[in-house]
Amino acid sequence: MKDTDSAPIVVVGGGVIGMCTAYYLAGAGVPVEVVERQGIGSGASWGNAGWVCMSHSAPVPSPGVIGYAARSLGRPDSPLYLRPRLDPRFLAWLVRFWRSSSASRFRTGYQAVADLNRRTFELYDGLAADGVETTLHRPGMVHAFLSADEARHHLAVQRQMSAGRYVMPEEPVVGPTARALDPALSADVTAAYLVEGEGVVDSAAFVRALRDRLGQLGAKVHENIDVSGFAGPSGRIDKVLTNAGEIPCSGVVVASGVRSAQLLAALGLRLPMQAGKGYSFGVDLPTPPKHALYFGERRVVASPIGSTTRIAGTMELSGNNNRLDWRRLTAVARASRRYLGPWFSEPDDLMSAIRDPWVGGRPFLPDGLPVIDRVPGRENVYLATGHGMLGVTLGPATGRYLTDYVLGGSRPEALAPFSFDRIGA
């Protein structure tokens, strides 16, 4: 779509991906309207840990992950929890997930995401220079372990995958001095290492700042409006259909997370999307962390966001729903105790110890990579979804490159691994 007329490009989805895309389009002088069915940033963009990082860009499908998932059956306290369902589409998705977990496909996927991620901090700096309050600070990330052998193994894998794109330490700090890397760590931590420069944002505040800047750029942002479909002549869309009426458009970007599959179905296309449910909550720790923290054996994370510590974790494959399983939230809290010390005594204490408990579905395609591409058969419809746990990290890069694609008409090389065709939808 090399030219635009007076009708806006409509971005469907008001999370980090949609708002970053709208920002770059509006910054290029394109009329833009954002349509969000709830509040801006109310989905996965609200409840995540806010990481902006280079060292955790790996796709979820990886060698050994299927065995790990199989061992989680019947264990709701497992970091990766698979709830079996006799749903043919879910079973087909799992087969494709398994096929994507080979060592070669994992390395290829990691390289694709890492290459897309190269400009992340540069783009965040550009947003800040344009007056967007990104809230980004870069305290670095401490990886903490209960086992020195596990720390060495994890660091060796990360060093291999970094391939010189970012600096990794040579060896972990082992013994009692390991917990000195961050004041929040408990005496149970026996090994740790720091990856310098990794960042954290308050993602909800970041999305609100993008909304404010979009207003200054003349873009419109509609909240609590539900998109039900699209209309237009063969090969094009010129109207977005909503519960508040039609919105004329010159193009559409679908960036609605898990719900993107439903919207693509309205165009006659199937997107093999599953929700990877995650849990998080805020807590006031006696000694809050100074860095982003990754708890290696339990795959739980903690982030200093404002005056609160946000603790998050789990990957639950149990269908596209937002049902909060209190056992899963309790499992995240219990896992964090080994690394942070006994900040609560009994599970019943959690009701008063935590605030803003959250569950949400992170959008996953079976190969763990996003789709950032033009939709086949529609010359002015684009898709940006499937970022999983990397939406905050990859939001600016996705928005920047997709804007280049929309306005320039040819797909940037950085987006080649994220084509629609690769998933056979």
N, C-alpha and C positions, 0 to 999 in steps of 0.2 A: 504494500500500500504506500506508494511514493507520494501521493498527494492527499490532502484532507480537505473536506469542504467545511461548511459552517457547523454541521452537526458534530457533536463530540465523539471521541472515543470513550466508550463506557467500560470501566474496569469493574468487574463483578468480584467483590471480596475486599474487605477493609482490614485485612491483617498486614503483617510486615511486607509480604510479597506484593500484594495489590497496591499498598500505599507507596512503596518505593517505585513501582512501575508507573503509577499515576504521577508521582513527583517528577520523574525524568521526562515523561511525555509533556507535562505542563511546562517544565523548564525549557523545553524545546519550542514552546509557543503553540502547542496543540490544545484545542478545547478538550477538556476532560471532565467526566463525571464518574464518581465512585458510588457504587451501590452496595450497601452492606445490610444483610437481613437482620442483624442484631446491632450491637454497638460497635464502633470502631475498635479493633484490637481486642475483641471479647473472646476469641477462640484460643487456639494454640499460641497466638502471639501474646496472650495475657499470662498464661500459667507456666511458661517455660523458665529456665534458669538464666536466660539473658546472655548466654555465652556468645562471644564473637572471637572465634579461635581458628587457628590453622592446624593445630595438632590433633583435633578430634573431627576430622572431615571424612571418616571412613564410612562406606555404606554398611548398613546393618547386615545384609547377607555376606557371610565370611566363612572361611574354613572352620568347621566345628560347631557352627551355630545351630544346625539342625539337631545334632546330638544333644546340645545344651537345652534346646527347646523340648526335645523328647523327655529329658530328665525332669522338666518342669511340670509335666502332666500331673495333676492332682496336688500341686504345691503352690498355693496362692501367694506364698512368701518369696517365690523365686524372682530374681531380677527380670528374667524373660519368661513370661507365663503364657502358655498356649492352652486355650480352652477349646477342646474339639467340638466341631459342629458338622452335622451331616448336610452341608450346603455344597453342592457341586462346584459353584464358583469359588468358594473359599478353598476347597480342596485343590482345585486347579491352580489357584494363586499360590498355595503352599508348594506345589510341585515346581512351579516356576521359580519361587523363592529358593528352593533347594538347588535347582540347576544354576542359579546365580551365585551360589556360595562357594564355588571352586576357587582355588588360589589364583588362577589366571584372571578370572572375571573380577575377583575382588581387587586385584592390583590395577586392572584397567579402570574400574569404577573409581578407585581412590585417586588415581592420577587425574581423571576427568574432573572430579570435584576440586581437587587441589589446584588445578589450573584455573578453574572458574574463580577460585578463592584468592588468587594472587593479588588482585587489586582491592581486596576488601577494606583494609585499613586506609588506603588512599581514598577510596570512595567515601568512607565515613568522615575523613578529614574534609573532603569537599562538601559534604552535607553541612558539617559544622560551620565551614567558612561561608555558606550561604544562609546562615542564620537558623538552621534546624538544631534544636537542642537535643542532640543524640543521646546524651547522658553517658556516652562511652568513657570509661576509664580503663587503663591497661595495667592492672596490678600483677599480671602473670598468673599462671595456674600451677598449683601444687598437686601432684599426684601422690596420694598417700596409700600405704600398704601395710597389712598386718604381717606379711611374709617378705623377707628380703629376696627370696628366689622369685616370687611373683613380680616384685618390682623390677628386678633385672630382666626378666622375660618381657614384661610390658615395655620397658624402655628400649630393649633391643628391637622389638617390632616397630615401635614408633620411629626410632632412628633410621631403620631401613626404609620405611614408607616416606619419611620426610624428604629424602633424596636431595638434600641441600636447599629445599624451599624455605625452611625456617630452622632456627638454631635449637638443637637439643643438647642436654648435658651428656657428658661422657659416661658417668656412673651415678647411680642413686646414692643418696646419703643414707648410711645404714647405722643402726644402733640408737641409743638415747638421743643423739643430736638430730635425728631425723625430724622429730616433732618440733624442733626449733625453727623449721622453715615457716611455720605459721603458728601463731599463739593459740589458735582454736583446737589444734590437734591434741589427742589424748595420749596417755602413756602406752596404750596398746599399739600405736603406730611405730613400727620398727624399721621402716624404710620409706623414703620419699624422694622426689626430685621436683625441681621447679623449671617450668618452661616460661621463660621471660617474655613479656610483651603481650600475652594473651589478654583479651578484653572481656568486659561485662557491661551490659546496658540494662537499664530499666525499660524493658521492651514495651510495656504499656504506655509509659511516658514518651518513649520514642515515637510510637505510632500517633499519639496525640499531637506531638510536635510536627509530624509530617502533615497531619490534618490542618493545623494552623497555617503552615507554609503553603499548602495547596490553596487555602482560602485567599492568601495574599497574591497568589499567582493567577487567581480568577477561576480556579476549578471549583466544581460543586461536589459536595460530599453528602450523600443521602444515607441516613441510618434508619434501621427498623423498616426496611423495604425489601420484600422478598421477590427475587427474580424467578419467574415460572417458565420462561421460554424465550424464543427468538423468532423473528419473522423477517422475510426478505425474498428477493428474487433468487433464482437458481445461482448457487455459488457465492452469494453474498448475504449479509445481514444488514438490515437498515432500521430495525426496531428491536428494542429489548422490552419484553413483556414482564410487567410487575403487578403486584397486588394494588399498586397505586396508579396504574395506568401505563401507557406506552412511553418509552423514551427513544426518540429518534437518535440514530447513531451513524457514524461513518466507519466504525469498527468496534470490535469487542475484544477485551482481554479477560479470560476466565481465570481467576486466581482465588478460588474459594475453598482451598484445602480439600478435605475429604468430600465435601459436597460437589466438587467439580465433576465427579463421575455422574451425578444426577443431571447436572446441566449439560454435559456432553451427550447424555442419552437423549435429550430433547433435540439434538442435532443428528440423531441416528447413529451415534458412535458409542462404543463400549470402552470404558477405561477401567482396567483391572486394579482398582484401588481398595486398600484395606486401611482401617484406622489402627494405628499403633498407639494404644491408650497409655498415657503417662499421668502420673500423679505428682502434685507438689503442694507445698504449704509454706507459710511464713512463720518464723519463730524468733524470739528475742533470746539469744544465747548469752550465758554469763560472760563468755569471752568470744565475741564474734570474730569470724575469719577476716584476714587482711587480703587474701587472694581468693580467686576461684579455686574450689577444691574438688578433686575427683577421687572417690574412694574405690580403689582398684578392684578388690575382690567382690564387692557388692554392687558395683556399677551405679552408685548413688552419687549425686553431686550437691554441692552447696555453693551459693553465690552471695556475696555482700551486695545487696541492692538497697540503696538509701540507708535507713537505720535498721533494716531488717535483714535477716539471713533467710534466703529462699532455698529450701531443700527439695530436691526433685529426683525422680527415678522411675524405674520399671518400664518395661515394654510388654504390653498385654495385647495379645491377638485374640479378641473375643467378640468380634463383630463391630459394625459401625454404630456404636451407641456411646452415650456419655454417662452410663450408670456408674455411680461411685461405689466401689467395693471397699468398705472401711478396712477390711483385712489387708488390702494392698497398700493403703495409706499407712497403716500400722507397721507393715513390713518395711517400708521406706524409713520410717522413724527409728525402728529397731536397728536396722542396718547402720544408720548414721551414728548410733550410740558408741559403737566400737571405735570410731574414729574421732568423735567429738566429746566423748565422755558422757556420763549419765545425766543428760539434761532433762530427762523425765524418769520416773520410777516405774510406773505401771501404765499399760495401755489406756486405762481409764483416765489417766492424767492428761492425755493428749487433747481431750475435749476442751480443756481450758488452757493448755500450753501452746497450742498452735492457732493460727488465724488464716483466713482465706484458703481453706482447703479447696483443691481444684483437681478435676479430672478432665481430660480432653483427648480427642483423637488427632494424632499427627498423621498426615497423609503419606501413605507408603505404596509405591509400586513394587512389583515383585523383585526387581533388580536393585531396589534401594536408591535409585537415582531419580531426580525430578524430570518432568517433561517441561521444556521451555521451547516452544515451537509454534509454527502456524498449524492450524487444524486442517487436516486433509479435506479437500472438497469445498472449503470456505476461504476465499481469498483475503477476507478481512477479519478473520477470527483467530485469536492466538490463545495459547494455554500456558499457564505457569503454575504448576502444582507438583506435589510429590516430594517436597523438600524434607519430609520427615522431621528430624530433630535439628536441622541445619537452617531453618528459615531465617532466623535473626542474623546468622553469619552470612548467608548467601543472598539476603534480600536486596541490598544495594547492587550487587553484581548482576543479579537476575534482572532487576529493573533497568539498569544501564544498557546491558546487551540486548534485552528484548526491545527497548526503545529504538536502538540502532536498527534492529531487524524490521520493526513496524515502519519506521520512516525511510529506511534505505532500500527495503525490498529484498535484500539478500541476507541469508543467515550468517551471522558472525561465526568464525571458526570455533570460538570458545563454546558455542552452543551445539556444535555438531554431535557430541555424545549424548545430548539430551533430546533427541528427535522423537517425534510421535511415532514414527514408523517402526522404531526398534521394538516397541512393546506389542506390535501386531494387533492393535485394537481395532 
